[in-house]
Each structure stands twice: as structure tokens, then as C-alpha cells.
């Protein structure tokens, strides 16, 4: 493994785990009645107004094609637009694309652009811009974190006139349109370079135009009159303020300086009982426990099962996630996934069976993880040792240490690791962490039947066939246990009462950073 390759993997992983997890943590579903009302419930009329939110200042040069920083992606997403996005329930919606269709053999997808599209500088947006963007993402020398989603799937992209784009696939992939909502996929003008500092001269086709960037302070966006759906953008301005930490952002929210804040144990405790709105919870990540199945003690399926049965998942949900999570059952199908494996018994703590599986022996090992996962690691350590039969030590690393470059990078080579994964398609998880030889297969797991099943899953559009295959995939994941999934974390957004309208989708790249229909009450 070369340093260049491992460096790229680390950058890709930083996006998958940190940036997208943070991004998906900010997804806004339809609002429920929190405080005294829900979004759109204000009795005052809205004049669009100015919406203000908080972010951390991006820590590097902003480039739409290569950034793995969520805060940078948010800024880009406000001023840029992708082909498709997902609404709050995961349904696909056309953005720059007005239609998309697969060939009969599933190996080609044709996307048709809307007529008359323009970038914010008045230049036409055509199929050549789409082709150039995706060639930059999937190219051999690409440094784009978005490349990982297309590896082994997308072979080439070509233009058909000014509005037609053809995506040629290496294999049938029924969920391919969802990949077009992924990271780094907003369309940039042809000729845009991956080395360009976008913030110095931003040109995009999004809902807003970046009008002022003040280092250390924030960014001002104004409504883009050339946006294809400008009539539905009510806000005249969107301001982003930079905050150093959550406490500073919380104080700004309490003072009314900003219009939203992401829920957390600290935020929820501080704002409890206050008159604010909040969104429905949204599942944004799981923290997977990866076991190296090629080495003792986890080459023994009984030890892996004992580990899984020693966990009190309800307690983990309560203590680690503050109740903002759902109990997991050792498959990577998120609770919000349209298809769920059926027929699996929910794993619960079973001390007697753990003792039987271990047969009187004591298993000793070290868990390696990030500082951000320290609390979960400590709870797991305590639970395993309380059940008996386990001696567990912890090795907690910084992000730079955990995802260090090189062939021996800890997150892929330590015998037991805890790594967070943002929401993805079921098939993507197989390709990334279960498939033999996959770059992020920290468990060193291999199962040819599972790989065949996921190829079948993506080659059919039949709901009944997909359900049957999902059942088989879930059973293999549940039985073999290369990865233990104790819980799926969720989050929500808290809003000021003056915010009106309903967010169609998320403040993340799958949702397209969509502020259409959102306003700020004049009273």
C-alpha cells in the first residue's frame, strides 16, 4: 500500500465518518410540535427575511470537488446545486435534473437536465458541466472523497446534446440515482479545477450567491435570482456565523442571534421546557464495533457471539446517546431504510449464554477508538467485565492518530475498533466494509455468498426480490458478526419560533441544503 493511496483513504474516511456524520446529524425532517408549535405554525406572516445559522469555520481551502469538511460542504451547498436530492423521507427529487431513467439491462442511466439552467454568473449550465464534474470525481488521480461511492460502479459519463447525460455503469445498480445525491457531487462549471479556492470567486447554480466571506466571522449569502426554482426561495438573505464551540453557539441561540441549533445532551438540558420548535429525530449514524475475524480471539464465532450477547443495548442507548438512538441488531440496515431484514431475533444481554459460549475461559483484548467514541468504549468495557469472561483495555486516540496514513493505520488494523459510520445505502456498506479486499474492511471479513447477494440486490428493482435478498443479507451479518452494531444514533434540530415553513429535506448533501419555503417571521 502506497502512502498516496493510504493518504487518499484517510481523506475519504474523514468524510464518511466525520463530515457526513456531522452533515447527516443536521438533517431536518418535517417538524413536530416542540415547545408551543411546529415550523409553519406562526400566526404572523413571513416576508422571507434573513435566516441566520452557526457553523465552525472551515479548516482548509474550500473546494467543492475535494472538501471533506462538513462546514465547507454546507457553504458550497448553499450556493451550488446537484442533479438530485433526497427529501425528509429519503424519496428522490429532481433538482438540476428533470428526469432520470435506467436502461432495460440496468447498466446505463440517462439524466435529462432542466431547460434554461444558468450559473450565478449568467453562463449556461449544460451537460458538458455535468460530465466535467463527474470526470473530476471518478478520474484515476481524483482526490475527491466522493469517489468512493462510485468505485466499481460508474465507468464513464458522456453528454448527449446540451441537456442529456449518460452514466455508463460497470454493473447494474438499481440505487444508482441515490449516489448522485452524495458528497462532492454539486455541479461546477466545466474547467473548474480541484485546486481552486472556490470561496475567492464562487460560481454556482444554487439557491444563494456568496456575497461576502469574512475570515473568522462568517459568510453572507443573498438569494440567487438565476436559480431554477427561485420563485420558491423566500429568504432574501442567509447569514452564517462562525463559532468556536457548542457553548458559544448555544449562547447565541439563547440570545436569539441565530435561528437554529443542533440538539445534544447539553443543548437539550439547557433548553428543556423553553418555547422553541424542534424537528422529528433523524437517524444519522451507527458506531460499529469491528472485530478482526482472522486472528484470535475473534476468529472464533463463539467469542464474537459472546461479545454481542454481553452488551446491554438499552443501557447503551440511555447512557451513551441520552435516549436519542434506537437499539441495533448487528445489521447495517438503518431503522429508516425502506427495506428491513425480517426474521431476525433481537439480541439482548444474556449472561448465561455468554458463559456457555466462553466455556469458562477468559478473553482478553484491547479496544482502539477515537476520543469522540471514548464514552461508548468505556460503557462497553464496563458491561463486558461486569458480565464476566472478558478482560478489556482501552486505547483512545486522536483523529489524526486513529486515521493515520500508512499500511498499519490503527482504524483498519487494530483487533477491535469502534468507528462511526454515517447513513448509507445497504449495498454501500457491503461494498465498503464487508466485501473481501474492500479498502475499509477493518474486520478482514470475507463471504462470497454475501457479495453475490448484494450484487443481486442491486441488479433488481423488484420489491419482493429485494426484500428476500435483504433477509438473507441481514441473516449473514447477524450470524457472522464481523461488525457489532449496538445502536443507531439520531438527532434533531431546535428552531426559533420565528422560523416559518417546513424544511423539505436535510441540511446535508443528500438533502441538497434546501431552504425553499423557509422564512423568518416579521414579528
C-alpha positions in Angstrom: 0.0 0.0 0.0 1.5 3.3 -1.0 1.5 6.4 1.1 -0.5 8.2 -1.6 -3.2 5.6 -1.5 -3.5 5.5 2.2 -3.5 9.2 2.4 -6.4 9.3 0.0 -8.2 6.6 2.0 -7.8 8.6 5.1 -9.3 11.7 3.5 -12.2 9.6 2.1 -12.8 8.2 5.6 -12.7 11.6 7.2 -15.6 12.5 5.0 -17.5 9.3 5.5 -17.2 9.3 9.3 -16.7 12.8 10.4 -18.0 15.2 7.8 -21.0 13.2 6.7 -21.9 12.1 10.1 -21.9 15.7 11.1 -23.8 16.6 8.0 -26.5 13.9 8.4 -26.7 14.9 12.1 -28.1 18.2 10.8 -30.8 16.7 8.6 -34.1 18.4 9.0 -37.2 16.2 8.7 -40.7 17.6 8.9 -41.1 19.5 12.2 -43.1 18.1 15.1 -44.8 20.1 17.8 -41.9 21.1 20.1 -42.4 23.8 22.6 -45.6 25.5 21.6 -45.7 24.8 17.9 -44.1 23.5 14.8 -42.4 25.0 11.7 -45.0 26.9 9.7 -47.3 27.4 12.7 -46.6 31.1 13.3 -49.6 33.3 13.3 -47.5 36.1 11.7 -46.9 36.5 8.0 -43.4 35.9 6.7 -41.6 38.3 4.4 -38.8 35.8 3.8 -36.4 37.8 5.7 -32.9 36.9 6.9 -32.1 33.5 8.3 -29.0 33.0 10.5 -27.3 29.9 11.5 -24.0 28.8 13.0 -21.1 26.7 11.8 -17.4 26.2 12.6 -15.1 28.0 10.2 -13.8 25.6 7.6 -10.2 24.5 8.4 -8.9 24.4 4.9 -9.2 25.9 1.4 -12.8 25.3 0.2 -13.1 23.3 -3.0 -16.4 21.6 -3.9 -14.8 18.6 -5.5 -12.3 17.7 -2.8 -13.5 19.1 0.6 -14.1 16.6 3.4 -15.0 19.4 5.9 -18.8 19.5 6.6 -18.7 23.2 7.3 -17.2 23.8 3.9 -19.7 21.5 2.3 -22.5 23.5 3.9 -21.2 26.7 2.4 -20.8 25.2 -1.0 -24.2 23.6 -0.8 -26.0 26.9 -0.3 -24.5 28.3 -3.5 -24.3 25.1 -5.6 -26.8 22.5 -6.8 -26.7 18.8 -7.6 -28.7 16.7 -10.1 -30.9 15.1 -7.5 -31.6 15.3 -3.7 -33.5 13.2 -1.1 -36.5 14.6 0.8 -37.0 14.1 4.5 -38.3 10.5 3.9 -35.5 9.6 1.5 -37.5 10.0 -1.7 -35.6 11.2 -4.7 -36.4 14.7 -6.1 -35.1 16.3 -9.2 -33.0 19.4 -8.8 -31.0 20.3 -11.9 -32.3 17.0 -13.4 -35.9 16.9 -14.5 -35.9 13.2 -15.2 -33.7 10.1 -14.8 -34.2 6.6 -16.3 -32.3 3.3 -16.4 -31.8 1.1 -19.5 -33.5 -2.2 -19.7 -30.3 -4.0 -18.6 -29.7 -1.6 -15.7 -26.2 -0.8 -16.9 -26.9 2.7 -18.2 -28.7 5.7 -16.5 -29.8 8.7 -18.6 -30.3 12.0 -16.8 -32.1 14.9 -18.6 -31.4 18.4 -17.3 -34.0 21.1 -16.9 -34.2 23.6 -19.7 -32.6 27.0 -19.4 -30.3 26.3 -16.4 -27.8 29.0 -15.5 -24.9 29.5 -13.1 -24.9 32.6 -10.9 -22.7 34.5 -13.3 -25.2 34.1 -16.1 -23.4 31.4 -18.1 -25.4 28.4 -19.3 -25.3 25.2 -17.3 -25.3 22.2 -19.7 -24.4 18.6 -19.9 -20.8 19.4 -20.5 -20.6 20.9 -17.0 -22.1 17.7 -15.5 -19.7 15.5 -17.4 -16.7 17.6 -16.4 -17.8 17.5 -12.7 -18.2 13.7 -12.6 -15.0 13.0 -14.6 -13.2 15.1 -11.9 -14.8 12.9 -9.2 -14.1 9.5 -10.7 -10.9 10.1 -12.5 -7.8 8.0 -11.8 -6.0 10.7 -10.0 -9.1 12.1 -8.2 -8.7 13.3 -4.7 -12.4 13.6 -4.2 -13.9 12.0 -1.1 -17.0 11.4 -3.3 -15.0 8.9 -5.5 -15.5 6.1 -3.0 -19.3 6.0 -3.8 -18.7 5.4 -7.5 -15.7 3.0 -7.4 -16.5 -0.3 -9.1 -19.9 1.1 -10.2 -19.6 4.1 -12.5 -17.4 3.5 -15.6 -17.9 6.7 -17.6 -20.0 9.8 -18.2 -20.9 11.3 -21.6 -23.0 14.2 -22.9 -26.0 13.8 -25.3 -26.7 17.3 -26.6 -27.0 20.2 -24.1 -29.4 18.5 -21.7 -28.7 14.8 -21.8 -26.2 13.0 -19.7 -25.4 9.2 -19.9 -23.9 7.4 -16.9 -22.4 4.0 -18.0 -22.1 1.5 -15.2 -19.7 -1.4 -14.6 -22.7 -3.4 -13.3 -26.4 -3.0 -12.9 -27.1 -0.8 -9.8 -30.7 -0.1 -9.1 -29.9 2.6 -6.5 -27.5 4.5 -8.7 -29.6 7.7 -8.6 -29.1 7.9 -4.8 -25.3 8.1 -5.5 -25.9 11.3 -7.4 -27.0 12.9 -4.1 -23.7 12.1 -2.5 -20.7 14.2 -1.3 -18.9 16.5 -3.7 -21.5 16.0 -6.5 -22.8 19.6 -6.9 -22.3 20.6 -10.5 -19.4 23.0 -11.1 -18.6 24.9 -14.4 -16.5 22.9 -16.9 -12.9 23.8 -16.4 -13.2 24.3 -12.7 -10.1 23.0 -11.0 -9.8 20.8 -8.0 -7.0 23.1 -6.8 -9.2 26.2 -6.9 -10.1 28.1 -3.8 -13.8 28.3 -4.5 -14.5 31.0 -1.8 -12.5 33.6 -3.6 -14.7 33.6 -6.7 -17.7 31.3 -6.2 -19.9 30.4 -9.1 -22.7 28.0 -8.6 -26.3 27.2 -9.6 -27.7 27.0 -6.0 -30.4 28.9 -4.1 -28.0 31.6 -2.9 -25.0 33.6 -4.0 -22.0 34.0 -1.7 -21.6 37.8 -1.5 -19.2 38.2 1.4 -16.7 35.9 3.2 -15.3 37.4 6.4 -12.5 35.2 7.8 -13.1 34.4 11.5 -16.6 35.9 11.4 -18.9 34.4 8.9 -20.4 34.4 5.4 -23.3 36.3 3.8 -25.4 34.8 1.1 -28.1 36.5 -0.9 -30.9 35.0 -3.0 -29.8 33.8 -6.4 -32.3 35.2 -9.0 -31.0 32.8 -11.6 -31.8 29.7 -9.5 -34.1 27.3 -11.5 -36.8 27.4 -8.7 -36.2 31.0 -7.5 -39.9 31.6 -7.0 -39.9 29.1 -4.1 -36.9 30.7 -2.3 -38.5 33.1 0.2 -35.4 34.2 2.1 -33.7 37.3 0.7 -30.5 36.6 2.7 -28.9 33.7 4.7 -26.1 34.6 7.1 -23.6 32.1 8.5 -21.8 33.0 11.7 -18.7 31.1 12.8 -18.5 29.7 16.3 -15.5 28.1 18.0 -17.6 25.6 20.1 -21.1 24.4 21.0 -21.3 26.6 24.2 -20.7 29.8 22.2 -23.3 28.7 19.6 -25.8 27.8 22.4 -25.5 31.2 24.0 -26.1 32.8 20.6 -29.2 30.7 20.1 -30.5 31.6 23.6 -30.0 35.3 22.8 -31.8 35.0 19.5 -28.8 35.7 17.4 -29.2 32.6 15.4 -32.3 30.7 14.2 -31.3 27.1 14.8 -29.0 24.8 16.8 -28.4 21.0 16.7 -29.7 19.1 19.6 -27.2 17.5 22.0 -27.4 16.4 25.7 -26.1 19.8 26.7 -28.4 21.7 24.4 -31.4 19.7 25.3 -30.8 20.0 29.0 -30.3 23.8 28.8 -33.3 24.5 26.6 -35.6 22.0 28.3 -39.1 23.5 28.7 -38.3 26.5 26.6 -40.6 27.8 23.8 -38.7 26.5 20.8 -39.6 24.3 17.8 -37.9 21.1 17.1 -37.8 18.6 14.2 -38.5 15.0 14.2 -35.5 12.8 15.1 -33.4 11.6 12.2 -31.1 8.6 12.3 -27.7 9.8 11.3 -25.0 7.2 12.2 -24.1 4.0 13.9 -20.9 3.3 15.9 -19.7 -0.1 14.7 -17.6 -2.4 16.7 -15.2 -4.1 14.2 -13.7 -7.4 15.1 -10.7 -8.9 13.2 -12.1 -12.3 12.3 -8.8 -13.6 11.1 -7.0 -13.5 14.4 -7.6 -14.9 17.9 -9.7 -14.4 19.9 -12.2 -13.2 17.3 -11.5 -15.9 14.7 -13.8 -17.9 16.9 -17.5 -17.3 16.1 -18.5 -18.2 19.6 -16.3 -15.4 21.1 -17.9 -12.9 18.7 -21.4 -14.0 19.7 -20.5 -13.9 23.3 -19.3 -10.3 22.9 -22.6 -9.3 21.2 -24.7 -11.0 23.9 -22.8 -9.4 26.7 -24.0 -5.9 25.7 -26.9 -4.2 27.3 -28.1 -2.3 24.3 -30.9 -0.5 26.1 -28.5 0.8 28.6 -26.1 2.0 25.9 -28.9 3.9 24.2 -29.8 5.6 27.5 -26.3 6.3 28.9 -24.2 7.0 25.7 -26.8 8.5 23.4 -29.1 10.1 26.0 -32.0 8.2 24.6 -31.5 9.7 21.1 -30.9 6.3 19.4 -32.6 3.0 18.5 -31.3 -0.3 19.6 -29.3 -2.0 16.9 -29.3 -5.7 16.0 -26.0 -6.2 14.3 -27.0 -5.4 10.7 -26.2 -2.2 8.9 -29.8 -1.5 7.7 -30.7 1.8 9.3 -34.2 2.0 11.0 -35.2 4.5 8.4 -34.3 2.2 5.5 -37.3 1.3 3.3 -36.3 -2.3 3.4 -35.6 -4.1 6.7 -34.3 -7.7 7.1 -37.1 -9.9 8.5 -37.0 -12.9 10.8 -34.0 -11.9 13.0 -34.3 -12.3 16.7 -33.4 -9.1 18.6 -30.2 -9.6 20.5 -30.4 -8.8 24.2 -28.0 -9.3 27.0 -27.8 -12.9 28.0 -25.2 -13.6 30.8 -26.0 -17.3 30.9 -25.4 -17.9 27.2 -22.2 -15.8 27.3 -20.8 -18.1 30.0 -21.8 -21.2 27.8 -20.2 -19.8 24.7 -16.9 -18.9 26.5 -16.8 -22.3 28.2 -15.1 -21.0 31.3 -12.2 -19.2 29.6 -11.4 -15.5 29.9 -11.0 -13.5 26.7 -8.6 -10.5 26.8 -8.3 -7.8 24.2 -7.9 -4.1 23.6 -10.4 -1.7 22.1 -8.9 1.0 19.9 -11.0 4.0 19.1 -11.3 7.8 18.7 -11.6 10.2 21.6 -15.1 11.0 20.3 -16.1 7.4 20.9 -14.5 7.2 24.4 -17.7 7.1 26.3 -19.1 4.3 24.3 -15.9 2.3 24.6 -15.9 2.8 28.4 -19.5 1.6 28.7 -18.7 -1.5 26.6 -15.7 -2.2 28.7 -17.7 -2.0 31.9 -20.5 -4.1 30.6 -18.2 -6.9 29.3 -16.3 -7.1 32.5 -19.4 -7.0 34.6 -20.8 -10.0 32.7 -17.6 -11.9 33.3 -15.3 -13.8 31.0 -13.7 -10.6 29.5 -10.7 -8.5 30.3 -10.8 -5.3 28.3 -8.3 -2.4 28.0 -8.9 0.8 26.0 -6.6 2.7 23.6 -8.1 6.1 22.9 -6.5 8.1 20.0 -6.9 11.4 18.4 -8.5 11.6 14.9 -5.0 12.1 13.4 -3.7 9.0 15.2 -6.7 6.8 14.5 -6.8 7.5 10.8 -3.0 7.8 10.4 -1.5 7.3 7.0 0.3 4.0 6.3 -0.4 0.3 5.9 -0.7 -0.1 9.7 -3.2 2.7 10.3 -5.0 1.8 13.6 -8.6 2.0 12.5 -8.1 -0.7 9.9 -5.6 -2.9 11.7 -6.3 -2.9 15.5 -8.0 -6.2 16.6 -11.1 -4.4 17.9 -12.1 -0.9 16.8 -15.1 1.4 17.2 -15.7 3.6 14.2 -18.7 5.8 13.4 -20.5 5.5 10.0 -22.9 7.9 8.6 -26.1 6.7 6.9 -25.6 5.0 3.6 -27.4 2.5 1.3 -27.3 -1.1 2.5 -25.3 -2.2 -0.6 -22.7 0.5 0.0 -21.9 -0.9 3.4 -21.3 -4.3 1.9 -19.0 -2.8 -0.7 -17.1 -0.7 1.8 -16.8 -2.8 5.0 -17.8 -6.4 4.3 -16.6 -7.2 0.8 -13.3 -9.1 0.6 -10.4 -6.7 -0.1 -12.6 -3.6 0.5 -10.4 -0.6 1.5 -12.3 -0.1 4.8 -12.8 -3.8 5.7 -11.4 -3.5 9.2 -12.7 -6.9 10.1 -10.7 -8.6 7.3 -14.0 -10.4 6.6 -14.8 -12.4 3.5 -18.1 -14.1 2.4 -18.6 -14.8 -1.3 -22.3 -15.6 -0.8 -22.9 -12.1 0.8 -21.1 -10.4 -2.1 -23.2 -12.3 -4.6 -26.4 -11.4 -2.7 -25.6 -7.7 -2.7 -24.9 -7.8 -6.5 -28.3 -9.4 -6.9 -29.9 -6.9 -4.6 -28.7 -4.0 -6.8 -29.4 -5.7 -10.1 -33.2 -6.0 -9.4 -35.9 -3.4 -9.0 -38.5 -5.9 -7.7 -39.5 -5.0 -4.2 -40.3 -8.7 -3.3 -37.0 -9.9 -4.6 -35.1 -7.1 -2.8 -36.9 -8.0 0.4 -36.0 -11.7 0.1 -32.3 -10.8 -0.6 -32.3 -8.3 2.3 -33.5 -11.0 4.6 -30.5 -13.2 3.6 -28.0 -10.3 3.8 -29.3 -9.5 7.3 -29.0 -13.1 8.4 -25.4 -13.3 7.3 -24.4 -10.1 9.0 -26.3 -11.1 12.2 -24.8 -14.6 12.3 -21.2 -14.0 11.3 -20.8 -10.8 13.4 -17.7 -9.2 11.8 -19.3 -6.0 12.9 -21.4 -5.5 16.0 -24.0 -2.7 15.7 -25.4 -1.9 19.2 -27.4 1.3 18.3 -28.3 3.8 15.6 -27.9 7.3 16.8 -30.4 10.0 16.0 -30.6 13.8 16.2 -32.9 16.7 15.7 -32.7 20.5 15.2 -34.1 23.1 17.5 -35.5 26.2 15.9 -36.6 29.7 17.0 -40.4 30.3 16.9 -39.9 32.9 14.2 -38.9 30.3 11.6 -41.7 29.6 9.2 -42.3 27.0 6.6 -41.3 23.3 6.5 -37.9 22.0 5.5 -38.3 19.7 2.5 -35.1 17.8 3.2 -31.9 18.0 5.1 -29.1 20.4 5.8 -26.7 17.9 4.3 -25.5 16.9 0.9 -28.2 14.2 0.3 -30.9 16.8 1.0 -29.2 19.4 -1.1 -29.1 22.1 1.7 -32.7 23.0 0.7 -34.1 26.2 2.2 -37.1 26.6 -0.3 -40.2 27.6 1.5 -38.4 28.7 4.7 -38.9 32.2 6.0 -38.4 34.3 9.1 -41.5 35.9 10.6 -41.6 39.7 10.7 -42.9 39.7 14.2 
